[in-house]
Amino acid sequence: MNNSPPSARLDLQTLFPFELDDFQRQAIAALDADKSVVVCAPTGSGKTLIGEYAIHRALERNRRVLYTTPLKALSNQKLRDFRDQFGADKVGLLTGDVSINRDAPILVMTTEIFRNMLYGTPIGEVGTSLTGVEAVVLDECHYMNDRQRGTVWEESIIYCPTEIQLVALSATVANSDQLTDWIAQVHGPTDLIYSDFRPVPLHFSFCNTKGLFPLLDDDQQKINPRLKPKRGQYRPKGANQRGAPRPEAPNIAFVLSKLREKDMLPAIYFIFSRKGCDQAVSNLGPLSLVNESEAARLKGTIDEFLAKNPDAGRTGQVEPLYRGIAAHHAGILPAWKGLVEELFQQGLIKVVFATETLAAGINMPARTTVISSLSKRTDLGHRLLNPSEFLQMAGRAGRRGMDKEGYVVTVQTPFEGAKEASYLATTGADPLVSQFTPSYGMVLNLLQTHTIEEAKELVERSFGQYLSTLYLRPQQQEVDRAKAELAQLEAQVASVDWKLMEQYEKLQERLKEEKRLLKTLQHQADEMHTGELAIALSFAVAGTLVSLKGDHVRMTYPLPAVLVTKVQGSGQFPYLVCLGQNNRWYISTVGDVVNLRGDIPRLREVDEILPPSDLPPKPGQSRSGNEVTDAIARKIPDVPTSIDDAPEVYAQLQRMEAVHAQIESHPVHAWGDRSYLMKRQRRIQTLKEEIRDRQQKLDRQAQRHWEEFLSLIDILQSFGCLHGLIPTDLGQATAAIRGDNELWLGLSIMSGDLNHLDPHHLAAACAALVTEVSRPDSWTRYEVSSEVEDALGELRGIRRQLFQLQRRHQVTLPVWLEYDFIGLVEQWALGTEWTELCANTSLDEGDVVRILRRTLDFLSQIPHIPHAARQIQTNALRAIALIDRFPVNEGVE
């Protein structure tokens, strides 16, 4: 896989002077065999050691390793760890707006930076930035599940040169084998190293108002029988028909008291809201969780930090920290969070109330994790935690080398109890899904270095495409089965002349139609004569000759008969007692008579006979005649072949017989069982329709990402970013930008509308382009200056046009233009003190830092955008200098 010279095997005992787990040895052996690896193991099991081995191995060969993480904070932490381990001169950092020792053999970066590096060179080749790189570590690879950023991991794997080893480190997921198989397909030989072994096993507990109890039974497979709801007791998921109150939740002080009793501190206490975390700290009042020695160490460290950073301390945060209690969430100043993390790692903080973001990779192991609620509010409403979210938080429990057992405590709430907790504790992790989504930047960067065919091939190598292929495999198998059956049937009827068969079938259809017309004409003729016949029959006498064919005399052709007598009927007309030419007696109605043959003299012989005595006088009744009646029946003349009273019926009958003659003389008529062939033909047509329908659905699903890619091409061409498929100057500028919507940012910068802005105004305008709309109840007292408002107003037309095109192509990329909080950015750039800035907004400090850092990240890209005006590039550099100060700067030394 790589071109480095072979070297002696590293001495593992020297590198790691402790007993390695089996999965660690397997991963090292795979790396030594020059394979990539996917290491899937529980949090805290020692996955990082495999990444460290890759670093030792590369250093031994005089080569480099890129170590990627999903978070800047995690990158900063890895920088500090690797400096301690390998020496500061050997470690560098790249996080977008921070670059430290970038030529170091160990370069830590966010995964987005690595993906961007790959964009900078023909994909699949080793460009300047990848010179000498032996391996890339993708830490926290399960971040592929992240809805907003997961696509970055897929792109990184797809575009990485095959000669570079990939070391993907992931928490346990349900489909690690699929992830490994996909990487093997798109990158090269890859081994799955899977382990469910946890060096520090977890013990699950449940806390309610009565105390702390084991959550699971002795086998750790089901709920503890003592915690099962009693019959008739309120069940959290449904209404209690008996009207019992909802179960009471134990308060935080009670939970902590139980943890102290059982020596289960320090703990991370997860609460799914910033406000909840802050309230938990304040609700504990003067409670102290540290001894005198720990309190002294805490005071010294905290006071030293505040002396260096006087703006970092906040009311409600400092005093509890002295007592070993802290909050940790996105609303807190990053520098203060860093202090909390450092003190917690030293064991000086005994409880941290944190949102679930702390579970996302920051190295803060605890003896215990407390999960305060098993449901959370999301954009789609309130829902139960999924198993992976639960396991990610639970995995923070148990410190390797310090604890024999880690403790996970779930807490009773009015809505969830032990039943839900036991389900989550015994359910496996969720599978990885693909978040791959083409973007404007992806399109432009691929088309700068690849043909459209190569771009399509790259897009179709995504994990999403791989999973779709697996998902669609049964449908594809059905298509293949249908095609095989079709081929077999077509072979069976290959010798059939289908043109002759078609002619024959058309004749058969024509015969049916002629028969239908004949029946219609007969019916019409019958209706015309019925009235006349009824009147004539009322005067008819015995011996009158008639023709019978109707509901009560079921004959194919009219039966010649003679009227013998009449009997009383149920209506105004009598029933007719007739003797047929076939020597049978019939009781019929006027409606059964199709012809009254008045032109022939009546048969007087009937005057001498009587109907059978057992013939009931009911229409439809019939009896056989005798020898006497037979002699009379023989005298009844046939119906003439010429039907003078219905010539149209006769003509139609002639046409029908002509068609019938054609059918009998047709070659196909002699083929025998034609129904067999017709069934085969109908099945062939059905199969063709089924195959066409299934294939269309398969193609639509299989090409979903490519269709999105083509839609983005159309939009880029509409704005002049592409001339055909070649990026223009505007396209090249847009390709150099990273953001939620690179086209919007590129159009804004290249429009010229921001060129004249002073640095502080430019910073505010850039913030408007990259800031998400905040919660509606947030506010700031700082107004937007007229210069910024006017410049952004010039961009509204472009934004409207972009919205319209995206809507037409069903593209949902955001087009930010946020006015409400950019006054904060301008004031910060003008030198306003941090405490004053925060006093003039309802936003948390962490949110203000996030807005400023996003702005800083975008500003840092502008000087590197090709074809951008020199003026805006210069002003961007000046704006960076204005806002990149504590607490906005990363604080990495």
C-alpha positions, 0 to 999 in steps of 0.5 A: 500500500505504501512505498516506504522501505521495510523496517524492523518490527517495532518492539511492542513491549518497549512502546507499550509496557503493559499487556495489550488486548487481543484486538489491539494486537490484531490491529497492529498485525494488520497495520504491519501487513500493510492493510488499512483497519477499522477498529470498532470497540467500546469507548474507553477500550483503548482504540487510541493506542492503535493510532499511536502505534501508527504514529510510532511506526511512521516516525520509525520510517521517517514518514508522517501521520495525519491525525483527524478528529471531528472537533476543534476541541478534540484536536486541541486535546490531541495536540497537547497529548501528543506533544507530551508523548512525542515531543512538541517539535514533532506535532503540529495542528491545523484547524482552519484558522489555526496553523501550528508547525504544519510541516511536523511529522504528526499533524493533528487536524479536523476531518474537514481540513483533511478533506480540504487538503484532498480537494487541493490535488487531483483526487487519488493522487499524492499532492504536496500536502500529502508528501511522506504521509504513511497513514491517516487516523480517522478518530471518532469515525462513527461521526459519519452518522452526523446529519450535518457533517457526516459527508466529510468522512465519506469524502475523506475515505473516497478521495484518499490516495490508496497508498496511504493507510487508513486507521478508522477508530469508531465506537461500536456500531451495528454494521461495522462489517459493512463500513469495512467492506465499503472502505475495502472497495473504495480504498484498498485491503482493510481489516475489521478489528472488532471488540465488545470487550470493555476493560472497565466493565459497566454496571447499570443502576436505577435511581428513584425516590426510594434509593439506588438499585441494580437496573438489570437481573443477575444475567445482565439481560433483563430488567431487575424483577424488583423494578418491574411495575406492579400490576395496576401501577402507573406505566410511564408510556401510557395513561393510568386508567386508575388515575394514579399520579405520575411517579416522582423523580428524585432530586439531584441532591438525593442522587448525589448523596447516593453516589457519595454513599457508594463511593461512585464519584466523580460523575458526569451528570447528563442533562439535555439543556443548558439551562438545566445544567446551570440550574443544577449547579445553583440548586446544590447551594453551598454543597462541597464535594471536595476535601481540604487538600483538593479544595486548596489545589482547586483554589490555586489553579482557578485563581491562577487561571482567573489572574491570566483571564479576568474576563473568563469568570462568571457569577454562578460558575466560580464559587461552585468550581471551588467546591468541585461542582461545574457545568459544561455545555456549548453556552459556556466560554470555551476557555472556561470549559477547557479549565473544567475539563483539565480539573476534571481529568485531575480528579478535582471536580466531583460532578460535572453537569453536562449536555450530551455534547461532552460525550462526543469524544472529549477525554473526560472519563468518570467513575460514574455517568448519570443520565437524568432523562431517557428522552430529549426534545429534538427538531422533530419533537420529543423522543426516546434516546436511541441506543447509540446516544445512550451508549455514547454517554454510558461509555464515559463511565469507568476510568482505565487503570483507576476503576474496577467498574464503571457505573451508569445511573439512570434516573426515574422521571415522570415519563420514563422508568426502569423499563425504558432504561433496561431496554436501552442498556441491553440494546446494541448500537445503531448502524451507521447510515450515510449522510453523503450529500453533494455540495457546490464545493464538491462539484467545482473541486471535482470538475477542476481536476476530473472529467464528468465521467470520473466525477460520476464514478467518485460520487457513486463510490459513496457509503450511501451508494454502497448501502443503497446497493445492499438495500436494493439487492433483493429488488435487483435479484427480483429483476434478474429472476424476472429477466431469466423467466422472460428469456425462458418463455421467449425461448419456448415460443421462439418458433411462433409466427406472432404476426399470424397469431395476431391476425388470428386473434383479431379475427376472433375478436371480430367474431365476438363483435359480430356475434354481439351485433347480431344479438343486438339486432335480434333484440331490437327486432324482437322488441319491434315485433313484440307488440304486433305479435302480442296483438296477433296472438290474442286473436290466434286460434289453435293450429296457428304456426309460430316460431319459439325462442325465448326465456322459457324456450331455450333454443339456439335457433327459433323452434317451429311449433304449433299453437294448441291452446291458451290458458290463463296467464298472470298478466293481460296476455294468456300463456300459450300451450304449443307443440314443437317440431321436436315433438315436445310440449311447451308452456310459453309466453307471448315474449317467447314467440319470435314469429307468427307464421300467419301466411301458412294455413293452420294445422287442423289436426291439433283440434284432435289432441290435448296437452298432457295432464301432468303439464303444469300451466307455468311458463318454462314447463315442457313434456315429451309428446307421444306417437299421436303428437309425433305425426302432427309435429312432422307436419310442422314446416321449417322456418324459412332461410330467408327472414323477410321480416328482419333482413338486417338480422339475416345480413348480420348473420351472413357476416358472422358466418363469413368471419367464422369461415375465415377463422376455420381456414386460417393456418393458426386454427390448426395449431391446437392448444392456442390458449397455452401460447396466449398464456405465455404471451400474456406472461411475457408482456407482464414480465416486460412491464414488471422489469421496466417498472422495477428497473426504473425504480432501481435506477432512480434510487441508484442515481439519487446522488448523481442527480443531485450532483447534476442539479448543482451543475445546472445552478452553477452554470446559471450563475456563470460558475461553469462554462460548460463543465469548466470552472470559470474565474467565479467557479474557481473562487467559489471552489476555494471556499468552505461553508454550508453553501459555498456558492452563496459565499462565493457570489457574495465575495465576488459580487464586489458589494463588500469590497469597500467595507472597512474591516469592522464592517466587513467582519459584520457582513461576513458574520451575516453570511455564515450565522444560522438564525438564532432562537426567536427569543434571543436579542442584542442591543447593538444595531447593524450599521447603515454601511453593513445594511446597505452592502447586504441589501445589494446581495438580496437580489442574488439571494432571491435568485439563488433561492428560486433556482434551488427550489426549482431543483429541490436543493435544500442548502441554506442561504444565510443572511442574518441581521439580528446579531451581527452588531455584536461582531462589529462591536467586538471588532471595534474593541468593545470589552468582552463583559460589556459585549455579553451584557448587551445580548441574551446569547450565552457566551459560548454562542457569541464565541461560536458566531465570532469563530465562524466569522473568523473562519470565513474571514481567514479564507478570503485572502486565499480566494483566487480572483477576489479583489485585493481590497477585500483580501486586505480588509479580511486580514485586518478584520481577522486581527481585530476579532482574533483575541481572547476569548475568541482565539483558540488559546492553543500554545 
